[in-house]
Amino acid sequence: MQRQTQGDPHSELAATVGFIARYASYLMGSGVHTSRVVRNSRRIGSALDVEINLAVFPKSIIVSGTDAHGESFSRVVAIPACPIDFERNADLSALSWEAHDRRLPLAQIEQRYEELCAKPRLDPMLVMILAGLANASFCRLFGGDFKAMGIVFTATLFGFFVKQKLAQRGMNHYLVFIAAAFAASLMSSLSLILDTTSDVALATSVLFLIPGVPLINGFIDIIEGHILTGISRLTAAIMLIACIAIGLSATLMMVKSELL
């Protein structure tokens, strides 16, 4: 029969579960699908001779660990809202394999985790430019001409700038998407007064806002049996798509005379 520890924060088991809870919540918040988070967390627990079980909910995670002596400890942590960073997610997943293969102690795993989390992210200006180039490429792919590509590139930079600044000020996530979609589409509406493919420019100017990661992760979670988390992610993604549509619709209402 297992006996529950009384939450000694200095015990090795409590420290292990506490770290894995922090690790798992970070991965969930930064756009990793649930099964991968569970596998990585259990892999680290195996390296530390602790059996890990996770109960993942839309806003929190319950992490339970049982050691070789039958003692168990549980920790509940909130899932933070983290920027999506595929390179960091890959590094943290590799950390679980490194811990498992080399049987790293907890202190060394925590040190590597902090080092990986402290790595600088891509410069926001570079991300903005890359998003602009990507949207301009979509414009060309869907039949836009070179003038439309230039307009879409500029509109994307403007919309991305608005999104970054409003997010930094702590504005509601959904309102940020509405404002960014409106700003980008309004800028791209300049194509209506030029001899160019204005319809393609308007449609592709907001593509940088499409929540691809939540959509993909939601489907993966549902397929792999994490129904609650999958539905939650798909619902959030649909809400963001609706916000994009609202922002774009506001622009279309303002320029409908030009469209007619």
C-alpha contacts under 8 A as a table, 3 or more apart, distances in Angstrom:
res1	aa1	res2	aa2	distance
1	M	70	G	7.60
2	Q	70	G	5.16
2	Q	71	E	5.91
2	Q	72	S	7.00
3	R	70	G	6.82
3	R	71	E	5.45
3	R	72	S	6.64
4	Q	71	E	5.92
4	Q	72	S	5.22
4	Q	73	F	6.43
5	T	8	D	7.08
5	T	71	E	6.38
5	T	72	S	6.17
5	T	73	F	6.07
7	G	14	A	6.87
7	G	73	F	6.96
8	D	11	S	5.54
8	D	14	A	6.67
9	P	14	A	5.70
9	P	15	A	6.67
10	H	14	A	6.84
10	H	15	A	6.70
11	S	14	A	5.30
11	S	15	A	6.25
12	E	15	A	5.10
12	E	16	T	6.12
13	L	16	T	5.09
13	L	17	V	6.17
13	L	50	V	7.70
13	L	65	G	7.31
13	L	66	T	7.78
13	L	67	D	6.93
13	L	72	S	7.69
13	L	73	F	6.88
14	A	17	V	5.23
14	A	18	G	5.90
14	A	73	F	6.18
14	A	74	S	7.88
15	A	18	G	5.02
15	A	19	F	6.15
16	T	19	F	5.29
16	T	20	I	6.24
16	T	45	G	7.61
16	T	48	L	7.77
16	T	106	L	6.87
17	V	20	I	5.15
17	V	21	A	6.00
17	V	52	I	7.93
17	V	63	V	6.73
17	V	64	S	6.80
17	V	65	G	5.94
17	V	73	F	7.07
17	V	74	S	6.96
17	V	75	R	6.82
18	G	21	A	5.15
18	G	22	R	6.33
18	G	75	R	6.50
19	F	22	R	5.10
19	F	23	Y	6.09
19	F	110	E	7.39
20	I	23	Y	4.86
20	I	24	A	5.90
20	I	41	S	6.10
20	I	44	I	7.62
20	I	45	G	7.64
20	I	63	V	7.64
21	A	24	A	5.20
21	A	25	S	6.04
21	A	61	I	7.37
21	A	62	I	7.64
21	A	63	V	5.84
21	A	75	R	6.87
21	A	76	V	7.48
21	A	77	V	6.50
22	R	25	S	5.29
22	R	26	Y	6.19
22	R	77	V	7.25
23	Y	26	Y	5.32
23	Y	27	L	6.42
23	Y	41	S	7.56
24	A	27	L	5.20
24	A	28	M	6.20
24	A	37	V	5.91
24	A	38	V	7.58
24	A	41	S	6.39
24	A	61	I	7.97
25	S	28	M	5.10
25	S	29	G	6.05
25	S	60	S	7.57
25	S	61	I	6.77
25	S	77	V	6.98
25	S	78	A	6.87
25	S	79	I	4.89
25	S	80	P	6.78
26	Y	29	G	5.13
26	Y	30	S	6.15
26	Y	79	I	6.82
26	Y	80	P	6.59
26	Y	82	C	7.28
27	L	30	S	5.21
27	L	31	G	6.58
27	L	32	V	5.57
27	L	37	V	6.48
27	L	89	N	6.77
28	M	31	G	5.74
28	M	32	V	5.37
28	M	33	H	6.91
28	M	34	T	6.87
28	M	37	V	6.86
28	M	79	I	6.66
29	G	32	V	7.51
29	G	79	I	5.56
29	G	80	P	5.19
29	G	81	A	5.09
29	G	82	C	5.26
29	G	83	P	7.95
30	S	81	A	6.91
30	S	82	C	4.82
30	S	83	P	5.70
30	S	84	I	4.75
30	S	85	D	6.74
30	S	89	N	7.55
31	G	84	I	5.73
31	G	85	D	7.93
31	G	213	V	6.54
31	G	214	P	7.05
31	G	217	N	7.53
32	V	36	R	6.83
32	V	37	V	6.72
32	V	89	N	7.25
32	V	217	N	7.20
33	H	36	R	5.75
33	H	37	V	6.61
33	H	217	N	5.15
33	H	218	G	7.73
33	H	220	I	6.93
33	H	221	D	6.37
34	T	37	V	5.11
34	T	38	V	6.26
34	T	56	V	7.66
34	T	217	N	7.98
34	T	221	D	6.16
34	T	226	H	7.14
34	T	229	T	7.73
35	S	38	V	5.06
35	S	39	R	6.14
35	S	221	D	7.16
35	S	224	E	7.18
35	S	226	H	7.88
36	R	39	R	5.10
36	R	40	N	6.08
37	V	40	N	5.23
37	V	41	S	6.06
38	V	41	S	5.21
38	V	42	R	6.13
38	V	53	N	7.87
38	V	54	L	6.63
39	R	42	R	5.25
39	R	43	R	6.05
40	N	43	R	5.05
40	N	44	I	6.39
40	N	93	S	6.30
40	N	96	S	5.56
40	N	97	W	7.83
41	S	44	I	5.30
41	S	45	G	6.25
41	S	52	I	7.10
41	S	96	S	7.32
42	R	45	G	4.87
42	R	46	S	6.00
42	R	51	E	6.90
42	R	52	I	5.25
42	R	53	N	7.25
43	R	46	S	5.06
43	R	47	A	6.39
43	R	96	S	6.02
43	R	97	W	7.12
43	R	99	A	7.92
43	R	100	H	6.12
44	I	47	A	5.10
44	I	48	L	6.53
44	I	96	S	5.33
44	I	97	W	7.71
44	I	99	A	6.07
44	I	100	H	6.05
45	G	48	L	5.11
45	G	49	D	6.09
45	G	50	V	4.78
45	G	51	E	5.88
45	G	52	I	5.79
45	G	65	G	7.92
46	S	49	D	4.88
46	S	50	V	5.58
46	S	51	E	6.31
46	S	52	I	7.82
46	S	100	H	6.90
47	A	50	V	7.60
47	A	99	A	6.08
47	A	100	H	4.65
47	A	101	D	7.76
47	A	103	R	5.20
47	A	104	L	6.99
48	L	103	R	7.22
48	L	104	L	7.75
48	L	105	P	6.89
48	L	106	L	7.12
49	D	67	D	6.36
49	D	68	A	6.75
50	V	65	G	5.97
50	V	66	T	5.48
50	V	67	D	4.57
50	V	68	A	6.88
51	E	65	G	5.40
51	E	66	T	5.10
51	E	67	D	6.34
52	I	63	V	7.00
52	I	64	S	5.74
52	I	65	G	4.57
52	I	66	T	6.72
53	N	63	V	5.92
53	N	64	S	5.21
53	N	65	G	6.44
54	L	61	I	6.84
54	L	62	I	5.70
54	L	63	V	4.71
54	L	64	S	6.39
55	A	61	I	5.77
55	A	62	I	5.04
55	A	63	V	6.59
56	V	60	S	6.48
56	V	61	I	4.63
56	V	62	I	6.49
56	V	229	T	7.18
57	F	60	S	5.23
57	F	61	I	5.84
57	F	228	L	6.98
57	F	229	T	5.99
58	P	79	I	7.93
58	P	228	L	7.26
58	P	229	T	5.34
58	P	232	S	6.14
58	P	233	R	7.81
59	K	78	A	5.93
59	K	79	I	5.39
60	S	76	V	6.97
60	S	77	V	5.59
60	S	78	A	4.19
60	S	79	I	5.05
61	I	76	V	5.73
61	I	77	V	5.48
61	I	78	A	6.41
61	I	79	I	6.96
62	I	74	S	6.94
62	I	75	R	5.79
62	I	76	V	4.49
62	I	77	V	6.63
63	V	74	S	5.55
63	V	75	R	5.30
63	V	76	V	6.36
64	S	72	S	6.99
64	S	73	F	5.71
64	S	74	S	4.22
64	S	75	R	6.49
65	G	72	S	5.47
65	G	73	F	5.43
65	G	74	S	6.35
66	T	69	H	7.93
66	T	70	G	5.95
66	T	71	E	5.53
66	T	72	S	4.30
66	T	73	F	6.67
67	D	70	G	5.51
67	D	71	E	5.66
67	D	72	S	6.60
68	A	71	E	7.50
85	D	88	R	5.46
85	D	89	N	6.22
86	F	89	N	5.01
86	F	90	A	6.08
87	E	90	A	5.16
87	E	91	D	6.22
88	R	91	D	4.95
88	R	92	L	6.14
88	R	116	L	6.98
88	R	117	C	7.33
89	N	92	L	5.17
89	N	93	S	6.17
90	A	93	S	5.09
90	A	94	A	6.14
91	D	94	A	5.02
91	D	95	L	6.21
91	D	116	L	7.05
92	L	95	L	4.88
92	L	96	S	6.74
92	L	113	Y	7.12
92	L	116	L	7.24
93	S	96	S	5.38
93	S	97	W	6.96
94	A	97	W	5.19
94	A	98	E	6.19
95	L	98	E	4.91
95	L	99	A	6.04
95	L	109	I	7.68
95	L	112	R	7.60
95	L	113	Y	7.55
96	S	99	A	5.14
96	S	100	H	6.16
97	W	100	H	4.98
97	W	101	D	5.91
98	E	101	D	5.30
98	E	102	R	5.81
98	E	103	R	7.74
98	E	104	L	7.62
99	A	102	R	5.51
99	A	103	R	5.28
99	A	104	L	4.88
99	A	105	P	7.83
99	A	109	I	6.63
100	H	103	R	5.18
100	H	104	L	7.15
104	L	108	Q	6.27
104	L	109	I	6.34
105	P	108	Q	5.51
105	P	109	I	6.36
106	L	109	I	5.05
106	L	110	E	6.10
107	A	110	E	5.20
107	A	111	Q	6.20
108	Q	111	Q	4.98
108	Q	112	R	6.22
109	I	112	R	5.18
109	I	113	Y	6.11
110	E	113	Y	4.94
110	E	114	E	6.19
111	Q	114	E	5.23
111	Q	115	E	6.24
112	R	115	E	5.03
112	R	116	L	6.18
113	Y	116	L	5.22
113	Y	117	C	6.18
114	E	117	C	5.10
114	E	118	A	6.03
115	E	118	A	5.12
115	E	119	K	6.50
116	L	119	K	5.40
122	L	126	L	6.89
122	L	127	V	6.75
123	D	126	L	5.24
123	D	127	V	6.40
124	P	127	V	5.02
124	P	128	M	6.12
125	M	128	M	5.02
125	M	129	I	6.27
126	L	129	I	5.14
126	L	130	L	6.13
127	V	130	L	5.11
127	V	131	A	6.08
128	M	131	A	5.14
128	M	132	G	6.25
128	M	156	T	7.94
128	M	157	L	6.00
128	M	160	F	6.29
128	M	161	F	7.49
129	I	132	G	5.00
129	I	133	L	6.26
129	I	157	L	6.78
130	L	133	L	5.07
130	L	134	A	6.10
131	A	134	A	5.04
131	A	135	N	6.18
131	A	156	T	7.06
131	A	157	L	7.64
131	A	208	F	6.38
132	G	135	N	5.22
132	G	136	A	6.13
132	G	152	V	7.35
132	G	153	F	4.58
132	G	154	T	7.07
132	G	155	A	7.95
132	G	156	T	5.11
132	G	157	L	5.77
133	L	136	A	5.04
133	L	137	S	6.10
133	L	153	F	6.18
134	A	137	S	5.05
134	A	138	F	6.34
134	A	208	F	7.93
135	N	138	F	5.00
135	N	139	C	6.22
135	N	152	V	6.67
135	N	153	F	6.52
135	N	156	T	7.05
135	N	204	T	6.42
135	N	205	S	6.55
135	N	207	L	6.54
135	N	208	F	6.49
136	A	139	C	4.95
136	A	140	R	6.41
136	A	149	M	4.72
136	A	150	G	6.96
136	A	152	V	5.58
136	A	153	F	5.26
136	A	204	T	7.86
137	S	140	R	5.11
137	S	141	L	6.10
137	S	149	M	7.29
138	F	141	L	4.83
138	F	142	F	6.15
138	F	204	T	6.62
139	C	142	F	5.35
139	C	143	G	6.53
139	C	144	G	5.07
139	C	145	D	7.84
139	C	148	A	7.25
139	C	149	M	5.88
139	C	152	V	7.24
139	C	200	V	6.26
139	C	201	A	6.31
139	C	204	T	5.71
140	R	143	G	5.20
140	R	144	G	4.60
140	R	145	D	6.30
140	R	146	F	7.44
140	R	149	M	6.50
141	L	144	G	7.11
142	F	200	V	6.87
143	G	197	T	7.95
143	G	200	V	7.08
144	G	148	A	5.75
144	G	149	M	6.57
144	G	196	T	7.91
144	G	197	T	5.55
144	G	200	V	5.71
144	G	201	A	6.82
145	D	148	A	5.31
145	D	149	M	6.31
145	D	196	T	6.72
145	D	197	T	6.33
146	F	149	M	4.90
146	F	150	G	6.33
147	K	150	G	5.19
147	K	151	I	6.37
147	K	196	T	6.38
148	A	151	I	5.05
148	A	152	V	6.06
148	A	191	S	6.72
148	A	196	T	6.08
148	A	197	T	6.04
148	A	198	S	6.73
148	A	200	V	7.59
148	A	201	A	5.48
149	M	152	V	5.08
149	M	153	F	6.05
149	M	201	A	7.15
150	G	153	F	5.09
150	G	154	T	6.29
151	I	154	T	5.20
151	I	155	A	6.02
151	I	187	M	7.75
151	I	188	S	5.77
151	I	190	L	7.67
151	I	191	S	6.89
151	I	201	A	7.11
152	V	155	A	4.96
152	V	156	T	5.94
152	V	188	S	5.90
152	V	201	A	5.73
152	V	202	L	7.76
152	V	204	T	7.10
152	V	205	S	5.26
153	F	156	T	5.23
153	F	157	L	6.38
153	F	205	S	7.81
154	T	157	L	5.20
154	T	158	F	6.35
154	T	187	M	7.74
154	T	188	S	7.90
155	A	158	F	5.10
155	A	159	G	6.08
155	A	183	A	7.61
155	A	184	A	4.70
155	A	185	S	6.93
155	A	186	L	7.90
155	A	187	M	5.09
155	A	188	S	5.42
155	A	205	S	6.31
156	T	159	G	5.06
156	T	160	F	5.85
156	T	184	A	5.66
156	T	205	S	5.93
156	T	206	V	7.20
156	T	208	F	7.35
157	L	160	F	5.17
157	L	161	F	6.02
157	L	184	A	7.91
158	F	161	F	5.11
158	F	162	V	6.28
158	F	183	A	6.87
158	F	184	A	6.11
158	F	187	M	7.66
159	G	162	V	5.11
159	G	163	K	6.17
159	G	180	A	4.75
159	G	181	A	6.58
159	G	182	F	7.82
159	G	183	A	5.23
159	G	184	A	4.34
160	F	163	K	4.98
160	F	164	Q	6.17
160	F	180	A	6.69
160	F	184	A	7.84
161	F	164	Q	5.21
161	F	165	K	6.20
162	V	165	K	5.30
162	V	166	L	6.08
162	V	179	A	7.41
162	V	180	A	5.71
162	V	183	A	7.33
163	K	166	L	5.41
163	K	167	A	6.04
163	K	176	V	5.86
163	K	177	F	6.94
163	K	179	A	7.39
163	K	180	A	5.23
164	Q	167	A	5.22
164	Q	168	Q	6.16
165	K	168	Q	5.12
165	K	169	R	6.45
166	L	169	R	5.13
166	L	170	G	6.61
166	L	171	M	5.76
166	L	176	V	6.15
167	A	170	G	5.17
167	A	171	M	5.67
167	A	172	N	7.75
167	A	173	H	7.21
167	A	176	V	6.62
168	Q	171	M	7.67
171	M	175	L	6.93
171	M	176	V	6.45
172	N	175	L	5.33
172	N	176	V	6.24
173	H	176	V	5.14
173	H	177	F	6.57
174	Y	177	F	5.21
174	Y	178	I	6.40
174	Y	239	M	7.69
174	Y	240	L	6.35
174	Y	243	C	6.30
175	L	178	I	5.04
175	L	179	A	6.12
175	L	243	C	7.48
176	V	179	A	5.19
176	V	180	A	6.03
177	F	180	A	5.09
177	F	181	A	5.97
177	F	209	L	7.24
177	F	240	L	6.82
177	F	243	C	5.91
177	F	244	I	6.07
177	F	247	G	7.71
178	I	181	A	5.27
178	I	182	F	6.11
178	I	243	C	4.93
178	I	244	I	5.54
178	I	245	A	7.89
178	I	246	I	6.26
178	I	247	G	4.62
179	A	182	F	5.11
179	A	183	A	6.06
179	A	247	G	6.31
180	A	183	A	5.09
180	A	184	A	6.10
180	A	247	G	7.44
181	A	184	A	5.30
181	A	185	S	6.00
181	A	206	V	5.63
181	A	209	L	7.43
181	A	243	C	7.90
181	A	244	I	5.34
181	A	245	A	7.79
181	A	246	I	8.00
181	A	247	G	4.81
181	A	248	L	5.83
182	F	185	S	5.31
182	F	186	L	5.82
182	F	244	I	7.86
182	F	246	I	7.93
182	F	247	G	4.14
182	F	248	L	5.44
182	F	250	A	6.65
182	F	251	T	6.05
183	A	186	L	5.21
183	A	187	M	6.22
183	A	247	G	7.90
184	A	187	M	5.28
184	A	188	S	6.26
184	A	205	S	5.92
184	A	206	V	6.27
185	S	188	S	4.97
185	S	189	S	6.09
185	S	202	L	5.70
185	S	203	A	7.91
185	S	205	S	5.81
185	S	206	V	6.52
185	S	247	G	7.77
185	S	248	L	5.92
185	S	251	T	6.30
186	L	189	S	5.09
186	L	190	L	7.44
186	L	248	L	8.00
186	L	251	T	5.50
187	M	190	L	5.97
188	S	191	S	5.89
188	S	198	S	7.89
188	S	201	A	6.12
188	S	202	L	5.61
188	S	205	S	6.51
189	S	192	L	5.57
189	S	198	S	7.17
189	S	201	A	7.75
189	S	202	L	6.26
189	S	251	T	7.81
189	S	255	V	7.51
190	L	193	I	5.88
190	L	194	L	7.18
191	S	194	L	5.11
191	S	195	D	7.47
191	S	196	T	6.35
191	S	197	T	7.34
191	S	198	S	4.95
191	S	201	A	7.07
192	L	195	D	7.60
192	L	196	T	7.58
192	L	198	S	5.41
192	L	258	E	6.77
192	L	259	L	7.55
194	L	198	S	7.94
197	T	200	V	5.71
197	T	201	A	6.46
198	S	201	A	4.97
198	S	202	L	6.14
199	D	202	L	5.30
199	D	203	A	6.24
200	V	203	A	5.17
200	V	204	T	6.05
201	A	204	T	5.42
201	A	205	S	5.95
202	L	205	S	5.46
202	L	206	V	7.68
203	A	206	V	6.72
203	A	207	L	7.66
204	T	207	L	5.32
205	S	208	F	7.40
206	V	209	L	5.79
206	V	210	I	7.51
206	V	244	I	7.28
206	V	248	L	7.82
207	L	210	I	5.43
209	L	244	I	7.30
210	I	240	L	7.72
210	I	241	I	6.61
210	I	244	I	7.93
211	P	214	P	5.87
211	P	215	L	6.44
211	P	237	A	5.82
211	P	240	L	7.03
211	P	241	I	7.36
212	G	215	L	5.19
212	G	216	I	6.14
213	V	216	I	5.25
213	V	217	N	5.96
214	P	217	N	5.09
214	P	218	G	5.75
214	P	233	R	5.48
214	P	234	L	6.39
214	P	236	A	7.55
214	P	237	A	5.79
215	L	218	G	5.18
215	L	219	F	6.47
215	L	233	R	6.87
215	L	234	L	5.54
215	L	237	A	5.93
216	I	219	F	5.37
216	I	220	I	6.23
217	N	220	I	4.96
217	N	221	D	5.94
217	N	230	G	6.98
217	N	233	R	7.22
218	G	221	D	5.19
218	G	222	I	6.30
218	G	229	T	7.18
218	G	230	G	3.99
218	G	231	I	6.30
218	G	232	S	7.47
218	G	233	R	5.04
218	G	234	L	5.09
219	F	222	I	5.22
219	F	223	I	6.15
219	F	230	G	6.27
219	F	234	L	7.47
220	I	223	I	5.15
220	I	224	E	6.09
220	I	230	G	7.31
221	D	224	E	5.17
221	D	225	G	6.17
221	D	226	H	4.87
221	D	227	I	6.38
221	D	229	T	6.69
221	D	230	G	4.71
222	I	225	G	5.19
222	I	226	H	5.28
222	I	227	I	4.65
222	I	228	L	7.86
222	I	229	T	7.75
222	I	230	G	5.01
222	I	231	I	7.18
223	I	226	H	7.53
223	I	227	I	7.93
226	H	229	T	5.73
226	H	230	G	6.03
227	I	230	G	5.07
227	I	231	I	6.03
228	L	231	I	5.36
228	L	232	S	6.17
229	T	232	S	5.04
229	T	233	R	6.19
230	G	233	R	5.20
230	G	234	L	6.16
231	I	234	L	5.09
231	I	235	T	5.97
232	S	235	T	5.14
232	S	236	A	6.23
233	R	236	A	5.12
233	R	237	A	6.17
234	L	237	A	5.01
234	L	238	I	6.10
235	T	238	I	5.11
235	T	239	M	6.18
236	A	239	M	5.09
236	A	240	L	6.34
237	A	240	L	5.10
237	A	241	I	6.25
238	I	241	I	5.00
238	I	242	A	6.16
239	M	242	A	5.04
239	M	243	C	6.30
240	L	243	C	4.95
240	L	244	I	6.31
241	I	244	I	5.04
241	I	245	A	6.27
242	A	245	A	4.99
242	A	246	I	6.23
243	C	246	I	5.01
243	C	247	G	6.32
244	I	247	G	5.22
244	I	248	L	6.16
245	A	248	L	5.10
245	A	249	S	5.87
246	I	249	S	5.04
246	I	250	A	6.19
247	G	250	A	5.24
247	G	251	T	6.67
248	L	251	T	5.25
248	L	252	L	6.34
249	S	252	L	4.96
249	S	253	M	6.11
250	A	253	M	5.19
250	A	254	M	6.42
251	T	254	M	5.12
251	T	255	V	6.34
252	L	255	V	5.22
252	L	256	K	5.55
253	M	256	K	5.22
254	M	257	S	7.82
255	V	258	E	5.41
255	V	259	L	6.53
256	K	259	L	4.88
256	K	260	L	6.20
257	S	260	L	5.16
